[in-house]
Amino acid sequence: MDNDIEVRRVKRNLTQEDLAEALDVTRQTIGAIEQGRYDPRLELAFDLAEFFDTTVEELFWRESESDSDE
């Protein structure tokens, strides 16, 4: 699943560690989510959306069909 967590985090001048501490997860978890290697559990996805004052749908999305056709 794709996301723009890193972009939003950097815009707020936060490190992965800062975000991890705010959400009570590890820095490695934030890094894995940002890199698309880990899809967060639903509760964490909602926590991330709330932290960034957005919706889960705006924060996470599936690759578009056109991307997967290439």
mmCIF file of the N, C-alpha and C atoms, coordinates in Angstrom:
data_MODEL
# 
_entry.id   MODEL 
# 
loop_
_atom_site.group_PDB 
_atom_site.id 
_atom_site.type_symbol 
_atom_site.label_atom_id 
_atom_site.label_alt_id 
_atom_site.label_comp_id 
_atom_site.label_asym_id 
_atom_site.label_entity_id 
_atom_site.label_seq_id 
_atom_site.pdbx_PDB_ins_code 
_atom_site.Cartn_x 
_atom_site.Cartn_y 
_atom_site.Cartn_z 
_atom_site.occupancy 
_atom_site.B_iso_or_equiv 
_atom_site.pdbx_formal_charge 
_atom_site.auth_seq_id 
_atom_site.auth_comp_id 
_atom_site.auth_asym_id 
_atom_site.auth_atom_id 
_atom_site.pdbx_PDB_model_num 
ATOM 1   N N  . MET A 1 1  ? 0.853  -1.166 0.000   1.00 0.00 ? 1  MET A N  1 
ATOM 2   C CA . MET A 1 1  ? 0.000  0.000  0.000   1.00 0.00 ? 1  MET A CA 1 
ATOM 3   C C  . MET A 1 1  ? 0.903  1.234  0.000   1.00 0.00 ? 1  MET A C  1 
ATOM 4   N N  . ASP A 1 2  ? 0.574  2.193  -0.820  1.00 0.00 ? 2  ASP A N  1 
ATOM 5   C CA . ASP A 1 2  ? 1.340  3.434  -0.903  1.00 0.00 ? 2  ASP A CA 1 
ATOM 6   C C  . ASP A 1 2  ? 0.832  4.427  0.134   1.00 0.00 ? 2  ASP A C  1 
ATOM 7   N N  . ASN A 1 3  ? 1.689  5.376  0.487   1.00 0.00 ? 3  ASN A N  1 
ATOM 8   C CA . ASN A 1 3  ? 1.305  6.414  1.440   1.00 0.00 ? 3  ASN A CA 1 
ATOM 9   C C  . ASN A 1 3  ? 2.212  7.625  1.259   1.00 0.00 ? 3  ASN A C  1 
ATOM 10  N N  . ASP A 1 4  ? 1.822  8.725  1.879   1.00 0.00 ? 4  ASP A N  1 
ATOM 11  C CA . ASP A 1 4  ? 2.672  9.920  1.831   1.00 0.00 ? 4  ASP A CA 1 
ATOM 12  C C  . ASP A 1 4  ? 3.066  10.374 3.237   1.00 0.00 ? 4  ASP A C  1 
ATOM 13  N N  . ILE A 1 5  ? 3.245  9.406  4.110   1.00 0.00 ? 5  ILE A N  1 
ATOM 14  C CA . ILE A 1 5  ? 3.604  9.711  5.490   1.00 0.00 ? 5  ILE A CA 1 
ATOM 15  C C  . ILE A 1 5  ? 4.935  10.447 5.562   1.00 0.00 ? 5  ILE A C  1 
ATOM 16  N N  . GLU A 1 6  ? 5.921  9.989  4.806   1.00 0.00 ? 6  GLU A N  1 
ATOM 17  C CA . GLU A 1 6  ? 7.228  10.637 4.857   1.00 0.00 ? 6  GLU A CA 1 
ATOM 18  C C  . GLU A 1 6  ? 7.130  12.104 4.448   1.00 0.00 ? 6  GLU A C  1 
ATOM 19  N N  . VAL A 1 7  ? 6.388  12.387 3.411   1.00 0.00 ? 7  VAL A N  1 
ATOM 20  C CA . VAL A 1 7  ? 6.232  13.777 2.937   1.00 0.00 ? 7  VAL A CA 1 
ATOM 21  C C  . VAL A 1 7  ? 5.595  14.631 4.028   1.00 0.00 ? 7  VAL A C  1 
ATOM 22  N N  . ARG A 1 8  ? 4.553  14.115 4.625   1.00 0.00 ? 8  ARG A N  1 
ATOM 23  C CA . ARG A 1 8  ? 3.865  14.868 5.681   1.00 0.00 ? 8  ARG A CA 1 
ATOM 24  C C  . ARG A 1 8  ? 4.756  15.039 6.912   1.00 0.00 ? 8  ARG A C  1 
ATOM 25  N N  . ARG A 1 9  ? 5.501  14.002 7.241   1.00 0.00 ? 9  ARG A N  1 
ATOM 26  C CA . ARG A 1 9  ? 6.395  14.054 8.397   1.00 0.00 ? 9  ARG A CA 1 
ATOM 27  C C  . ARG A 1 9  ? 7.487  15.103 8.193   1.00 0.00 ? 9  ARG A C  1 
ATOM 28  N N  . VAL A 1 10 ? 8.091  15.087 7.013   1.00 0.00 ? 10 VAL A N  1 
ATOM 29  C CA . VAL A 1 10 ? 9.171  16.031 6.709   1.00 0.00 ? 10 VAL A CA 1 
ATOM 30  C C  . VAL A 1 10 ? 8.643  17.469 6.693   1.00 0.00 ? 10 VAL A C  1 
ATOM 31  N N  . LYS A 1 11 ? 7.438  17.683 6.170   1.00 0.00 ? 11 LYS A N  1 
ATOM 32  C CA . LYS A 1 11 ? 6.852  19.029 6.157   1.00 0.00 ? 11 LYS A CA 1 
ATOM 33  C C  . LYS A 1 11 ? 6.705  19.595 7.561   1.00 0.00 ? 11 LYS A C  1 
ATOM 34  N N  . ARG A 1 12 ? 6.536  18.705 8.538   1.00 0.00 ? 12 ARG A N  1 
ATOM 35  C CA . ARG A 1 12 ? 6.401  19.137 9.939   1.00 0.00 ? 12 ARG A CA 1 
ATOM 36  C C  . ARG A 1 12 ? 7.745  19.127 10.676  1.00 0.00 ? 12 ARG A C  1 
ATOM 37  N N  . ASN A 1 13 ? 8.810  18.894 9.920   1.00 0.00 ? 13 ASN A N  1 
ATOM 38  C CA . ASN A 1 13 ? 10.153 18.854 10.503  1.00 0.00 ? 13 ASN A CA 1 
ATOM 39  C C  . ASN A 1 13 ? 10.267 17.829 11.628  1.00 0.00 ? 13 ASN A C  1 
ATOM 40  N N  . LEU A 1 14 ? 9.666  16.664 11.406  1.00 0.00 ? 14 LEU A N  1 
ATOM 41  C CA . LEU A 1 14 ? 9.727  15.581 12.381  1.00 0.00 ? 14 LEU A CA 1 
ATOM 42  C C  . LEU A 1 14 ? 10.653 14.481 11.885  1.00 0.00 ? 14 LEU A C  1 
ATOM 43  N N  . THR A 1 15 ? 11.357 13.850 12.794  1.00 0.00 ? 15 THR A N  1 
ATOM 44  C CA . THR A 1 15 ? 12.128 12.657 12.441  1.00 0.00 ? 15 THR A CA 1 
ATOM 45  C C  . THR A 1 15 ? 11.218 11.445 12.575  1.00 0.00 ? 15 THR A C  1 
ATOM 46  N N  . GLN A 1 16 ? 11.679 10.330 12.058  1.00 0.00 ? 16 GLN A N  1 
ATOM 47  C CA . GLN A 1 16 ? 10.924 9.092  12.251  1.00 0.00 ? 16 GLN A CA 1 
ATOM 48  C C  . GLN A 1 16 ? 10.786 8.802  13.738  1.00 0.00 ? 16 GLN A C  1 
ATOM 49  N N  . GLU A 1 17 ? 11.828 9.081  14.490  1.00 0.00 ? 17 GLU A N  1 
ATOM 50  C CA . GLU A 1 17 ? 11.799 8.864  15.942  1.00 0.00 ? 17 GLU A CA 1 
ATOM 51  C C  . GLU A 1 17 ? 10.734 9.742  16.608  1.00 0.00 ? 17 GLU A C  1 
ATOM 52  N N  . ASP A 1 18 ? 10.636 11.015 16.192  1.00 0.00 ? 18 ASP A N  1 
ATOM 53  C CA . ASP A 1 18 ? 9.619  11.917 16.744  1.00 0.00 ? 18 ASP A CA 1 
ATOM 54  C C  . ASP A 1 18 ? 8.218  11.354 16.516  1.00 0.00 ? 18 ASP A C  1 
ATOM 55  N N  . LEU A 1 19 ? 7.959  10.938 15.294  1.00 0.00 ? 19 LEU A N  1 
ATOM 56  C CA . LEU A 1 19 ? 6.639  10.398 14.960  1.00 0.00 ? 19 LEU A CA 1 
ATOM 57  C C  . LEU A 1 19 ? 6.383  9.101  15.713  1.00 0.00 ? 19 LEU A C  1 
ATOM 58  N N  . ALA A 1 20 ? 7.381  8.253  15.788  1.00 0.00 ? 20 ALA A N  1 
ATOM 59  C CA . ALA A 1 20 ? 7.239  6.981  16.500  1.00 0.00 ? 20 ALA A CA 1 
ATOM 60  C C  . ALA A 1 20 ? 6.888  7.217  17.969  1.00 0.00 ? 20 ALA A C  1 
ATOM 61  N N  . GLU A 1 21 ? 7.588  8.157  18.600  1.00 0.00 ? 21 GLU A N  1 
ATOM 62  C CA . GLU A 1 21 ? 7.306  8.463  20.006  1.00 0.00 ? 21 GLU A CA 1 
ATOM 63  C C  . GLU A 1 21 ? 5.890  8.994  20.184  1.00 0.00 ? 21 GLU A C  1 
ATOM 64  N N  . ALA A 1 22 ? 5.445  9.844  19.270  1.00 0.00 ? 22 ALA A N  1 
ATOM 65  C CA . ALA A 1 22 ? 4.101  10.412 19.364  1.00 0.00 ? 22 ALA A CA 1 
ATOM 66  C C  . ALA A 1 22 ? 3.022  9.345  19.250  1.00 0.00 ? 22 ALA A C  1 
ATOM 67  N N  . LEU A 1 23 ? 3.327  8.271  18.510  1.00 0.00 ? 23 LEU A N  1 
ATOM 68  C CA . LEU A 1 23 ? 2.331  7.224  18.267  1.00 0.00 ? 23 LEU A CA 1 
ATOM 69  C C  . LEU A 1 23 ? 2.601  5.958  19.064  1.00 0.00 ? 23 LEU A C  1 
ATOM 70  N N  . ASP A 1 24 ? 3.633  5.982  19.898  1.00 0.00 ? 24 ASP A N  1 
ATOM 71  C CA . ASP A 1 24 ? 3.988  4.848  20.747  1.00 0.00 ? 24 ASP A CA 1 
ATOM 72  C C  . ASP A 1 24 ? 4.287  3.588  19.930  1.00 0.00 ? 24 ASP A C  1 
ATOM 73  N N  . VAL A 1 25 ? 5.093  3.765  18.884  1.00 0.00 ? 25 VAL A N  1 
ATOM 74  C CA . VAL A 1 25 ? 5.596  2.651  18.077  1.00 0.00 ? 25 VAL A CA 1 
ATOM 75  C C  . VAL A 1 25 ? 7.102  2.844  17.924  1.00 0.00 ? 25 VAL A C  1 
ATOM 76  N N  . THR A 1 26 ? 7.763  1.928  17.254  1.00 0.00 ? 26 THR A N  1 
ATOM 77  C CA . THR A 1 26 ? 9.206  2.064  17.061  1.00 0.00 ? 26 THR A CA 1 
ATOM 78  C C  . THR A 1 26 ? 9.522  2.868  15.803  1.00 0.00 ? 26 THR A C  1 
ATOM 79  N N  . ARG A 1 27 ? 10.730 3.407  15.777  1.00 0.00 ? 27 ARG A N  1 
ATOM 80  C CA . ARG A 1 27 ? 11.191 4.117  14.586  1.00 0.00 ? 27 ARG A CA 1 
ATOM 81  C C  . ARG A 1 27 ? 11.220 3.167  13.395  1.00 0.00 ? 27 ARG A C  1 
ATOM 82  N N  . GLN A 1 28 ? 11.555 1.911  13.647  1.00 0.00 ? 28 GLN A N  1 
ATOM 83  C CA . GLN A 1 28 ? 11.598 0.919  12.575  1.00 0.00 ? 28 GLN A CA 1 
ATOM 84  C C  . GLN A 1 28 ? 10.213 0.700  11.966  1.00 0.00 ? 28 GLN A C  1 
ATOM 85  N N  . THR A 1 29 ? 9.181  0.764  12.793  1.00 0.00 ? 29 THR A N  1 
ATOM 86  C CA . THR A 1 29 ? 7.810  0.626  12.285  1.00 0.00 ? 29 THR A CA 1 
ATOM 87  C C  . THR A 1 29 ? 7.475  1.768  11.345  1.00 0.00 ? 29 THR A C  1 
ATOM 88  N N  . ILE A 1 30 ? 7.812  2.991  11.747  1.00 0.00 ? 30 ILE A N  1 
ATOM 89  C CA . ILE A 1 30 ? 7.542  4.155  10.895  1.00 0.00 ? 30 ILE A CA 1 
ATOM 90  C C  . ILE A 1 30 ? 8.311  4.026  9.585   1.00 0.00 ? 30 ILE A C  1 
ATOM 91  N N  . GLY A 1 31 ? 9.578  3.656  9.662   1.00 0.00 ? 31 GLY A N  1 
ATOM 92  C CA . GLY A 1 31 ? 10.384 3.487  8.450   1.00 0.00 ? 31 GLY A CA 1 
ATOM 93  C C  . GLY A 1 31 ? 9.802  2.445  7.514   1.00 0.00 ? 31 GLY A C  1 
ATOM 94  N N  . ALA A 1 32 ? 9.373  1.327  8.066   1.00 0.00 ? 32 ALA A N  1 
ATOM 95  C CA . ALA A 1 32 ? 8.805  0.247  7.243   1.00 0.00 ? 32 ALA A CA 1 
ATOM 96  C C  . ALA A 1 32 ? 7.500  0.686  6.592   1.00 0.00 ? 32 ALA A C  1 
ATOM 97  N N  . ILE A 1 33 ? 6.674  1.430  7.313   1.00 0.00 ? 33 ILE A N  1 
ATOM 98  C CA . ILE A 1 33 ? 5.415  1.924  6.735   1.00 0.00 ? 33 ILE A CA 1 
ATOM 99  C C  . ILE A 1 33 ? 5.718  2.905  5.612   1.00 0.00 ? 33 ILE A C  1 
ATOM 100 N N  . GLU A 1 34 ? 6.627  3.844  5.860   1.00 0.00 ? 34 GLU A N  1 
ATOM 101 C CA . GLU A 1 34 ? 6.968  4.840  4.838   1.00 0.00 ? 34 GLU A CA 1 
ATOM 102 C C  . GLU A 1 34 ? 7.492  4.177  3.568   1.00 0.00 ? 34 GLU A C  1 
ATOM 103 N N  . GLN A 1 35 ? 8.260  3.112  3.713   1.00 0.00 ? 35 GLN A N  1 
ATOM 104 C CA . GLN A 1 35 ? 8.853  2.431  2.560   1.00 0.00 ? 35 GLN A CA 1 
ATOM 105 C C  . GLN A 1 35 ? 7.914  1.409  1.923   1.00 0.00 ? 35 GLN A C  1 
ATOM 106 N N  . GLY A 1 36 ? 6.714  1.257  2.484   1.00 0.00 ? 36 GLY A N  1 
ATOM 107 C CA . GLY A 1 36 ? 5.744  0.322  1.917   1.00 0.00 ? 36 GLY A CA 1 
ATOM 108 C C  . GLY A 1 36 ? 6.063  -1.134 2.199   1.00 0.00 ? 36 GLY A C  1 
ATOM 109 N N  . ARG A 1 37 ? 6.936  -1.385 3.175   1.00 0.00 ? 37 ARG A N  1 
ATOM 110 C CA . ARG A 1 37 ? 7.277  -2.764 3.521   1.00 0.00 ? 37 ARG A CA 1 
ATOM 111 C C  . ARG A 1 37 ? 6.343  -3.333 4.577   1.00 0.00 ? 37 ARG A C  1 
ATOM 112 N N  . TYR A 1 38 ? 5.530  -2.480 5.196   1.00 0.00 ? 38 TYR A N  1 
ATOM 113 C CA . TYR A 1 38 ? 4.636  -2.905 6.272   1.00 0.00 ? 38 TYR A CA 1 
ATOM 114 C C  . TYR A 1 38 ? 3.358  -2.093 6.197   1.00 0.00 ? 38 TYR A C  1 
ATOM 115 N N  . ASP A 1 39 ? 2.232  -2.784 6.164   1.00 0.00 ? 39 ASP A N  1 
ATOM 116 C CA . ASP A 1 39 ? 0.931  -2.117 6.227   1.00 0.00 ? 39 ASP A CA 1 
ATOM 117 C C  . ASP A 1 39 ? 0.502  -2.093 7.688   1.00 0.00 ? 39 ASP A C  1 
ATOM 118 N N  . PRO A 1 40 ? 0.255  -0.908 8.232   1.00 0.00 ? 40 PRO A N  1 
ATOM 119 C CA . PRO A 1 40 ? -0.069 -0.827 9.656   1.00 0.00 ? 40 PRO A CA 1 
ATOM 120 C C  . PRO A 1 40 ? -1.423 -1.436 9.974   1.00 0.00 ? 40 PRO A C  1 
ATOM 121 N N  . ARG A 1 41 ? -1.544 -1.870 11.227  1.00 0.00 ? 41 ARG A N  1 
ATOM 122 C CA . ARG A 1 41 ? -2.854 -2.348 11.685  1.00 0.00 ? 41 ARG A CA 1 
ATOM 123 C C  . ARG A 1 41 ? -3.839 -1.188 11.609  1.00 0.00 ? 41 ARG A C  1 
ATOM 124 N N  . LEU A 1 42 ? -5.093 -1.492 11.596  1.00 0.00 ? 42 LEU A N  1 
ATOM 125 C CA . LEU A 1 42 ? -6.129 -0.474 11.405  1.00 0.00 ? 42 LEU A CA 1 
ATOM 126 C C  . LEU A 1 42 ? -6.049 0.631  12.460  1.00 0.00 ? 42 LEU A C  1 
ATOM 127 N N  . GLU A 1 43 ? -5.846 0.256  13.709  1.00 0.00 ? 43 GLU A N  1 
ATOM 128 C CA . GLU A 1 43 ? -5.767 1.253  14.779  1.00 0.00 ? 43 GLU A CA 1 
ATOM 129 C C  . GLU A 1 43 ? -4.624 2.238  14.538  1.00 0.00 ? 43 GLU A C  1 
ATOM 130 N N  . LEU A 1 44 ? -3.474 1.738  14.126  1.00 0.00 ? 44 LEU A N  1 
ATOM 131 C CA . LEU A 1 44 ? -2.335 2.613  13.856  1.00 0.00 ? 44 LEU A CA 1 
ATOM 132 C C  . LEU A 1 44 ? -2.600 3.491  12.635  1.00 0.00 ? 44 LEU A C  1 
ATOM 133 N N  . ALA A 1 45 ? -3.258 2.958  11.625  1.00 0.00 ? 45 ALA A N  1 
ATOM 134 C CA . ALA A 1 45 ? -3.597 3.755  10.447  1.00 0.00 ? 45 ALA A CA 1 
ATOM 135 C C  . ALA A 1 45 ? -4.489 4.938  10.841  1.00 0.00 ? 45 ALA A C  1 
ATOM 136 N N  . PHE A 1 46 ? -5.453 4.687  11.718  1.00 0.00 ? 46 PHE A N  1 
ATOM 137 C CA . PHE A 1 46 ? -6.319 5.774  12.189  1.00 0.00 ? 46 PHE A CA 1 
ATOM 138 C C  . PHE A 1 46 ? -5.541 6.765  13.048  1.00 0.00 ? 46 PHE A C  1 
ATOM 139 N N  . ASP A 1 47 ? -4.615 6.261  13.875  1.00 0.00 ? 47 ASP A N  1 
ATOM 140 C CA . ASP A 1 47 ? -3.787 7.149  14.688  1.00 0.00 ? 47 ASP A CA 1 
ATOM 141 C C  . ASP A 1 47 ? -2.916 8.050  13.812  1.00 0.00 ? 47 ASP A C  1 
ATOM 142 N N  . LEU A 1 48 ? -2.346 7.483  12.767  1.00 0.00 ? 48 LEU A N  1 
ATOM 143 C CA . LEU A 1 48 ? -1.539 8.274  11.833  1.00 0.00 ? 48 LEU A CA 1 
ATOM 144 C C  . LEU A 1 48 ? -2.387 9.342  11.153  1.00 0.00 ? 48 LEU A C  1 
ATOM 145 N N  . ALA A 1 49 ? -3.569 8.949  10.693  1.00 0.00 ? 49 ALA A N  1 
ATOM 146 C CA . ALA A 1 49 ? -4.454 9.908  10.033  1.00 0.00 ? 49 ALA A CA 1 
ATOM 147 C C  . ALA A 1 49 ? -4.838 11.037 10.985  1.00 0.00 ? 49 ALA A C  1 
ATOM 148 N N  . GLU A 1 50 ? -5.156 10.698 12.219  1.00 0.00 ? 50 GLU A N  1 
ATOM 149 C CA . GLU A 1 50 ? -5.506 11.724 13.204  1.00 0.00 ? 50 GLU A CA 1 
ATOM 150 C C  . GLU A 1 50 ? -4.308 12.641 13.474  1.00 0.00 ? 50 GLU A C  1 
ATOM 151 N N  . PHE A 1 51 ? -3.128 12.060 13.603  1.00 0.00 ? 51 PHE A N  1 
ATOM 152 C CA . PHE A 1 51 ? -1.924 12.855 13.858  1.00 0.00 ? 51 PHE A CA 1 
ATOM 153 C C  . PHE A 1 51 ? -1.710 13.883 12.753  1.00 0.00 ? 51 PHE A C  1 
ATOM 154 N N  . PHE A 1 52 ? -1.923 13.464 11.508  1.00 0.00 ? 52 PHE A N  1 
ATOM 155 C CA . PHE A 1 52 ? -1.711 14.358 10.369  1.00 0.00 ? 52 PHE A CA 1 
ATOM 156 C C  . PHE A 1 52 ? -2.975 15.112 9.961   1.00 0.00 ? 52 PHE A C  1 
ATOM 157 N N  . ASP A 1 53 ? -4.032 15.001 10.770  1.00 0.00 ? 53 ASP A N  1 
ATOM 158 C CA . ASP A 1 53 ? -5.285 15.721 10.533  1.00 0.00 ? 53 ASP A CA 1 
ATOM 159 C C  . ASP A 1 53 ? -5.819 15.458 9.126   1.00 0.00 ? 53 ASP A C  1 
ATOM 160 N N  . THR A 1 54 ? -5.930 14.180 8.808   1.00 0.00 ? 54 THR A N  1 
ATOM 161 C CA . THR A 1 54 ? -6.445 13.776 7.505   1.00 0.00 ? 54 THR A CA 1 
ATOM 162 C C  . THR A 1 54 ? -7.229 12.486 7.681   1.00 0.00 ? 54 THR A C  1 
ATOM 163 N N  . THR A 1 55 ? -7.624 11.872 6.586   1.00 0.00 ? 55 THR A N  1 
ATOM 164 C CA . THR A 1 55 ? -8.335 10.597 6.645   1.00 0.00 ? 55 THR A CA 1 
ATOM 165 C C  . THR A 1 55 ? -7.388 9.463  6.269   1.00 0.00 ? 55 THR A C  1 
ATOM 166 N N  . VAL A 1 56 ? -7.762 8.275  6.652   1.00 0.00 ? 56 VAL A N  1 
ATOM 167 C CA . VAL A 1 56 ? -6.975 7.098  6.271   1.00 0.00 ? 56 VAL A CA 1 
ATOM 168 C C  . VAL A 1 56 ? -6.907 6.997  4.749   1.00 0.00 ? 56 VAL A C  1 
ATOM 169 N N  . GLU A 1 57 ? -8.018 7.307  4.079   1.00 0.00 ? 57 GLU A N  1 
ATOM 170 C CA . GLU A 1 57 ? -8.075 7.222  2.620   1.00 0.00 ? 57 GLU A CA 1 
ATOM 171 C C  . GLU A 1 57 ? -7.130 8.207  1.943   1.00 0.00 ? 57 GLU A C  1 
ATOM 172 N N  . GLU A 1 58 ? -6.921 9.360  2.562   1.00 0.00 ? 58 GLU A N  1 
ATOM 173 C CA . GLU A 1 58 ? -6.001 10.349 1.999   1.00 0.00 ? 58 GLU A CA 1 
ATOM 174 C C  . GLU A 1 58 ? -4.543 9.990  2.286   1.00 0.00 ? 58 GLU A C  1 
ATOM 175 N N  . LEU A 1 59 ? -4.313 9.272  3.368   1.00 0.00 ? 59 LEU A N  1 
ATOM 176 C CA . LEU A 1 59 ? -2.964 8.939  3.800   1.00 0.00 ? 59 LEU A CA 1 
ATOM 177 C C  . LEU A 1 59 ? -2.437 7.677  3.127   1.00 0.00 ? 59 LEU A C  1 
ATOM 178 N N  . PHE A 1 60 ? -3.327 6.714  2.895   1.00 0.00 ? 60 PHE A N  1 
ATOM 179 C CA . PHE A 1 60 ? -2.951 5.426  2.293   1.00 0.00 ? 60 PHE A CA 1 
ATOM 180 C C  . PHE A 1 60 ? -3.787 5.163  1.051   1.00 0.00 ? 60 PHE A C  1 
ATOM 181 N N  . TRP A 1 61 ? -3.183 4.528  0.059   1.00 0.00 ? 61 TRP A N  1 
ATOM 182 C CA . TRP A 1 61 ? -3.918 4.139  -1.140  1.00 0.00 ? 61 TRP A CA 1 
ATOM 183 C C  . TRP A 1 61 ? -3.226 2.936  -1.772  1.00 0.00 ? 61 TRP A C  1 
ATOM 184 N N  . ARG A 1 62 ? -3.978 2.225  -2.572  1.00 0.00 ? 62 ARG A N  1 
ATOM 185 C CA . ARG A 1 62 ? -3.410 1.101  -3.319  1.00 0.00 ? 62 ARG A CA 1 
ATOM 186 C C  . ARG A 1 62 ? -2.788 1.618  -4.598  1.00 0.00 ? 62 ARG A C  1 
ATOM 187 N N  . GLU A 1 63 ? -1.814 0.872  -5.104  1.00 0.00 ? 63 GLU A N  1 
ATOM 188 C CA . GLU A 1 63 ? -1.234 1.241  -6.383  1.00 0.00 ? 63 GLU A CA 1 
ATOM 189 C C  . GLU A 1 63 ? -2.346 1.264  -7.428  1.00 0.00 ? 63 GLU A C  1 
ATOM 190 N N  . SER A 1 64 ? -2.293 2.244  -8.319  1.00 0.00 ? 64 SER A N  1 
ATOM 191 C CA . SER A 1 64 ? -3.329 2.311  -9.341  1.00 0.00 ? 64 SER A CA 1 
ATOM 192 C C  . SER A 1 64 ? -3.140 1.175  -10.334 1.00 0.00 ? 64 SER A C  1 
ATOM 193 N N  . GLU A 1 65 ? -4.193 0.819  -11.008 1.00 0.00 ? 65 GLU A N  1 
ATOM 194 C CA . GLU A 1 65 ? -4.112 -0.266 -11.990 1.00 0.00 ? 65 GLU A CA 1 
ATOM 195 C C  . GLU A 1 65 ? -3.108 0.053  -13.076 1.00 0.00 ? 65 GLU A C  1 
ATOM 196 N N  . SER A 1 66 ? -2.993 1.329  -13.455 1.00 0.00 ? 66 SER A N  1 
ATOM 197 C CA . SER A 1 66 ? -2.056 1.688  -14.505 1.00 0.00 ? 66 SER A CA 1 
ATOM 198 C C  . SER A 1 66 ? -0.617 1.454  -14.055 1.00 0.00 ? 66 SER A C  1 
ATOM 199 N N  . ASP A 1 67 ? -0.343 1.658  -12.767 1.00 0.00 ? 67 ASP A N  1 
ATOM 200 C CA . ASP A 1 67 ? 1.007  1.387  -12.251 1.00 0.00 ? 67 ASP A CA 1 
ATOM 201 C C  . ASP A 1 67 ? 1.337  -0.096 -12.310 1.00 0.00 ? 67 ASP A C  1 
ATOM 202 N N  . SER A 1 68 ? 0.356  -0.938 -12.033 1.00 0.00 ? 68 SER A N  1 
ATOM 203 C CA . SER A 1 68 ? 0.612  -2.375 -12.003 1.00 0.00 ? 68 SER A CA 1 
ATOM 204 C C  . SER A 1 68 ? 0.671  -2.974 -13.413 1.00 0.00 ? 68 SER A C  1 
ATOM 205 N N  . ASP A 1 69 ? 0.186  -2.252 -14.429 1.00 0.00 ? 69 ASP A N  1 
ATOM 206 C CA . ASP A 1 69 ? 0.214  -2.737 -15.797 1.00 0.00 ? 69 ASP A CA 1 
ATOM 207 C C  . ASP A 1 69 ? 1.578  -2.547 -16.447 1.00 0.00 ? 69 ASP A C  1 
ATOM 208 N N  . GLU A 1 70 ? 2.411  -1.705 -15.865 1.00 0.00 ? 70 GLU A N  1 
ATOM 209 C CA . GLU A 1 70 ? 3.702  -1.390 -16.490 1.00 0.00 ? 70 GLU A CA 1 
ATOM 210 C C  . GLU A 1 70 ? 4.694  -2.486 -16.313 1.00 0.00 ? 70 GLU A C  1 
# 
